[in-house]
Amino acid sequence: MSSFLEAVSTQPFMQNAIVGGILASVACGAVGSYVVVKRIGYLAGGIAHAVLGGMGIAYYLGRSPIEGALVSALVFAFILGWVSLRMKQQEDTIIGALWAGGMAVGILFISQTPGYNVDLMSFLFGNILMIASEDLYWIAGLDVFILLIVFLFYKQFISVSFDEEFARLRGIPVERFYLLFLSLVALTVVILIQIVGLILVIALLTLPAAIAGLYVRSLSLMMLLATLFGMVFTTGGLALSYQPDLPPGPTIILLAGAFYLLSLILNLVKKKNITVTDCCSGLEKELHKVQDDKRNILVWVLIINGAMFFIEGIYGWYAQSSALMADALDMLGDAAIFGFSLYVIRLGAIWQSRAGYIKGVIMALFSISVLAGAVYRSFNPVIPEATTMGIIGFMALAANLVCAIMLLGFRDSDINMRSAWLCSRNDVLANVGVLLAAAGVAWTQSSWPDLIVGVSISALILKSAIEVLKDAKLEMVKHQS
């Protein structure tokens, strides 16, 4: 593991591989959840394998294989979507024919390409270690486009995925949204080609979402958890394959498959041990439901903050960024606060007020430690790596926006949830600061924008700590009177 961390800190190709895996996980989480819910893995597999035809033609014409993959993926998505909608009885046969025919065309064109013949293994099983820096930009661009479409048509996609007849009764053009969704699948396939290749695309597209579906019943949480699982599998697969020099693509899939089997076993054991009781009245059930909703939200924001702490900590150290390191430390403090909130959620109001006071003290201590780190950096200035700051800052911003939105509906319910929401709100502001710092460093080629943001983040944490302390003190006085 030490050799892997050393390679990550010194080798640009390893850094690109990890960032590429993380970016690919975003598309997998969003689109793969729909694929699993609608049970159209065979359609996604058909698109993935037929793409080789377009890649082979593009390679024969002297173009980039990824260009051919993008065009052919969209074309085959529309063809397979039309087949699925219009020719149900012959659907399996036609999809199988297009699946095999697309691969055959691709292999023929690649074999007839004059000059050096590309290694088919890199197409079929991927080569995440060959991702270039410029590839990360178009992968990130496709991620943004996919997330934008999912956000704009979230309700329509849910209706089409769960109940097409109900969607038609509501006036939703089911065929159009189905084809749009298959287009998103096609774009995700193109993203994953370089990560795990054509053969293994369907596994990485569905396994993280399938695992997430065992733990949650909300589609939005399923997407979020699937994204986090994808990040863990891609990064973990790279780490496991590095020392023994194994192919990273298959290692990533084996790790995901092992985790899926383990999750299935745990889920079966859990179902056997569940006992159902009906002793609670309607009001008690409602109160328990509210508490369960709060607890579930706190669990997810705790997971997200813990994951982002490791990501920002590793890349902050690599990029020598005070802003990223400050934000990572902020994430660690918030994770501690969310865990504390989870512990006291079932306690009485007076205990939640006291817990809120303790959390305010924790936030203040973390703000002071972040400020100390920024001051140390000011005496030992190092120009940070702006590109890494921007990519990781954007990821953290997206993650914390999700946390803030989840907590928004409960921020006024009690001091416990208000302090949690304040933490998430601060994280969003801090992430915006990191992005501004990255832009400032790139523009000025100096460390001062990074240092200024690091100090600003610590001041923001301290301000929120004072707010929490004041709120908690007022609540304690109110309960005592």
N, C-alpha and C positions, 0 to 999 in steps of 0.2 A: 504493500500500500504506500510506503514511503517513496518508492521509486515512481509510482503513478503520480503522487502529489508533486514530486519534483519535476516530472515531465509536464504536468499541467502548468506549473509556474514558469517553465522555461521554454516549452515548445509551442509555437503558434498553432501547429496543426492539431495538437491536443485541445487547445483552447477553442479552436473553431469547431472541433468535433463535439465538445460538451455543449457549447452554445447552440449548435445545430440540433443536437438531440433535445435540448430544452425547448427550442422554438417549434420543433416538429411535434412535441408533446402537446402543445397548445391546440393545434389543429386536430390531433388525435382525440383529445378530450372532448372538444366541442362536437365534432362530426361523428366520432366513433360511438358516442352515447346514443345518437339517433339511429345509427346502423344496428346497434344491439337491441334497442327498444323495438324497432320496426322489423327486426329479424331478416335483414336483407344482406347478410354477410356474403352469400353466394353472388349477388349482383356486384358488390364491391370487389370481390375476387375476380369476377369477369372483367371489370374495368381495369383492374391492376395488371392482369396478365395480357390482355389485348393491347395494352400500351406499348409492349415491346415492338409491335409492328410499326408504330409511328417513330419510335426511337431508331429502329433499323433503317427506315427510309430517310430520316434526317441525317443519320450518319453516312449513308450512301451518297447523299447530295452535298456532303461537306458542311452540314449545319450542326449546331449543338444538339446532342441527343435529348437534352432537357426540353428544347423547343419542340421537338417532335413528340415528346411525352405529353407536353401540355396540350397541344392541338389534338392529338389522338385520344387523350383521356376525355376531353370534352365531347369529341365526336362520338366515342363509344358510349359515354354516359347517356347522351340523347338517344342513340340507337337502342341500347339496352332498356332505357326507360320506356321508350315507345313499345318495345316488345313486351315488357312487363305489363303495360297498361292495356294493350290491344290483343295480345296473343297468349293468354294465360295457359291454354292447353298445351302449347308447344314451347312454353317459356324455357324449361330446363334444357331442351335439346338445342334451341337456338343460342342460348347463352353459352352452352358447352362448345358449340361450333365456332362462335365468335372468339371465345377464350382460346381454343386451340389454333384457330386460323390466324389470329393476331400474332401469336408467338411464332408460328411457322413463317409468316411473312417477315417478321423482324429478323429471325435467324438467317433466312435466305438473303436478305439485303445486306446484312452484316458480313456474311460469307463472301459476297460478290463485291464488296468494297475494295478498290485497289489500294495497294500499299499495306501499311501495318494494320492487322486485324485486332480490333479491341477485344480485351478479355471479357468473354460473356459472363464470367463469374461476378464481375463488378456490377453488371446490370441485374443479374438474377438474385444475388445475395447482398448487394450494396457494398459501399466502402465509406463508412462515416469518417474515416481518417483522411479522406481525400477532399473533404469539403473546403472550398476556398473562402476567403473573407468576403468576396463579392457575392458568393452564394447565400451568405447569411442575410444579406439585404433583401434579396427577392423572396427568401423563405419568410422573413419577417413581414414583408409586404403582403404575401399571400395569407399569412396569419391574420393580419389586420383586416383584410378584405373578408375572410371567412367569419371572423368574430363580428364584423359589422353586419353582415347578412343575417347571422344567427340572432343578433340583438334586435334587428329591425323586424324580423319575421318569426320571433320566438313562439308566439301563441299559434300562428298558422302551422308551423312545423310540428308543434305538439299535437294539434288537432289531426293533421294528416298522418302522424305516426301512430296515434292510439285509436282513432275512430274516423275512417274516411267518410262513412255515411253521415255521421254527425257534422263533419266539416262541410260536406256538400249541402246539407240542410241549412247551415249557417251562411251559405253563399260564398264559401271559400273555393277558388278555382284549384281543385285538388291536383289535376294533371300538371298545371304550371308549377305549383310548389314542389311536387314530386320530382319534376325534371330539374328544378333549381337545386333541390337537395342533392340529387345525383351529381350535379355539376360541382357542388362543394366536396362530395366524395372524390370526384376526379381530381380536384385541386389538391386535396389531402394526399391522394395517392402519389402525385407528382412530388410533393414535399418529402414523402417517405422513401422514394426510390433510392436516394443517395444514402439514407440512413440504414435500411435493412434490405433493400432490393425488392424486385418484383415478387419473388416467391414468398417472402415473409411479410409483405405489406399487410395482408389481411390479419395476421396475428397481432401486430402492433396496433392496428386500427381497432380491433375488437377486444383484446384481452384486458387492457386497462379499464375500459368501460364496463366489461363484464364483471371484473372484480369490484369496481365501485358499486355496481348494481346489487351486489350481495350485502352491502352495508347501508345503503341509503335508498329512500323511496322518492325523493325529489329529483327531477331531471336536472335542474340547475346545479344542485349539490353533486349529482352524478358526474356532470361535466367537469366540475371543479376538482373532484377527487380523482377522476380519470386522468386529468392533466397532471396532477401531482404524482400519481402512480407512473405515468409515462416518463416524467422527469427522473424519478428514482430508478426506473428500469434502464433508461438510456445511459445515465451517468454510472449506475452500478454495473451495467454490462461492460462499459468501457474499462472500469476499474478492474473487474474480474478477468478480462481478456488481456490486459496489458502485460502482466508479468510472464504468464505462460505463452504469450504471443499467439493467442487464439483469434479467429475471425470475430470482430466485435458484433456484427449483425446477428448471427446465430446465437451468440452468447446473450445478447439482449433479449431475444425471444425465449431462450431457455429459462432465463431468470424470470420473465413475465409468466411463462407457463408453470414454473414451479410455484410461484406465488399464487397463481390461480387455483392450482390443485390444493394447496394448503388452505386457501380461503374457503374452498368448497367443503373440505373436511371440518373446519372450524364452524362453518355455517350449519352443517348437519348435526354436529354435537350441540350447538346452541339451541337448535329447534327441539331436540330431545329433552333439554333441560328447562324449557319454558313452561311455566304454569300460569294459567289464566284465572284470575279471581274477579268476581263481580260485587265486591263488598262496598264499593265506594258509591256514594250518591252522585246525582248529576252535577251538583256544584263542585264536589270534591274532584270529580273526574275532569271538569273544566279547569280547575286550578292546577291539577297535575299536568294537564295538557299544556298549559301556559309555561309551567316550570320545565317540562320536557322540551318545549320549543326553545326556551332560553338556553337550556343545557346543550342541546344539539348545536345551536349557533355558536356557543362558546367553544365547544369541542372543535368545530371547523376552523374558527378563527385562530385557535391555539395551534392546530396542525399547520395552517398556512403561515403563521408567524414563525413557528419553529423551522419550517422548511426554508423560508426566505432568510432567516438568520444565517443558516449554513451557507446558502448561495451567496448572499451579500458579503458574509465574512470571508469566504474563500476568494471571491473575485475582488473584494475590496483590498485584501492583502496583496493579491497579484497586481492590481492596478495602482497600488500605493495611493489610494484615495481616502482622505480624511472624511469626506462626505459619506462615502459608502460604508466605511468602518463605523462612523457615528450612527448611520441608519441601521446597520447590523446590530449594534449594541442596543439601539432603541427597540428593535424587534425582539431581542432577547428579554429586555425588561418588560415589554408588552406581553410576551409569552408567559412570563412569570405572573403577571397581573391577571391574565386570562385564566391561568390555572388556579390562582387564588380565588377568582370570581366563581369558577366552577365548583370550588370546594364549599363556599359559603352560600351557594344559591338556595339551598333548602333550609338555611338558618333563619331565625327571626329577624325582623326589621332592624332592631337595635344592634344585632351582631353584624348585619350587612353595613350599617353606618360605621361601626368600629372598623370593619374590614376595609371600607372605603378610605378611612383615615390612614390605615397602614399602607394601602396601595399608593396613596398620595406621597407618603414618605419614601416608598420604593422608587416612584417616578422621580422624586427630587434627587435621590442618591444616584440614579442612573444619569440624570442630566448633568450632575457634577462630574461624574466619571467621563462622560462624553466630552464635556468642556475641557477637562484635563488632557484628554487625548489630542484635541484640536490645538491646545496651547503648546503641547510637546511638538506637534508637527510644525507649528509656526517657527520654532527654533531649529528644526531639522527639515527644511522644505524640500519636497521631491515633486516634480511635475508628474501628475497621475496620467494614466492611460485613458483618454477621453472616450474612445469608442466603447471600451468595456463598461465604463461608467454609464454611458447612454443606454446600452442594451440591458444591463442589469437594473438600472433605474426604471426603465420602461416596464420590465417584468414586475418589479416590486410595486409600481404604481397600479398596474392592472390587478394584482393580487389584493392590494389593500383597498382598492375601490370596491371590490367584491365584499370584503370584510365590513367596510363602513356601511354599505347598502344593507347587508344582512342585519347589522346591529341597529340601523336607523329606526326601525319600528318599535324597538324596546328601550330607546334611550331615556324616555321619560317615565318608565315604569318603576324604577328604583335606583338608588345611588350606585348599587352594584353594576347594573347594566349601563348607567350613564358614564361611569368611569371607564368601562370597556369601550363604549362608543368614542369617548374623547381620545383614547389611545389610538383607535383606528383613524379617526379624523386627523390626528397629528401625523400618523404614518403617511397619509395621502399628501399632506402639505410637505412633509420631509422628502418624499419621493419626487415631487415637483421641484423641490430645491436641488436634489441630486441631478436631475435633468438640466436645470439651469447651470449648475456647476460644471457639468460635462460640456455644455455649449461654451461657457466662459473659458474653460481650460483650452478647448480647441481653438478659440478665437485669440486668446492672449498668450498661449503657450507658457503660462506660469501657473504656480500652485495656489495663488491667492484666491481665485473664485472658489476653489475646493475648500480652502481653510475657512473662508467667510461662511459658506453654507454649513460646514461642520459646527461652527460656533452658533449659527442661527438655529440649527436643529436642537442643540442643547438648550438654548434659550426657550424654544417652543415647548420642549419637554418640561422645563422648569415652570413655565407659565401654566401648563395644564395641571402640573402637580399642585400648584397653589389653588387652582380652581377646584380640584378634587378635595383638597384639604378643607377649603371653605365650605363646600357642599356637605361634606361628612360632618363637620363640626356643627353646622346648622341642624342637620338631621338628628345628631346625638342630643343636642339641646332640646329639640322638639319632643323626642321620645322621653327624655328625663322629666320634662314638665308635664 
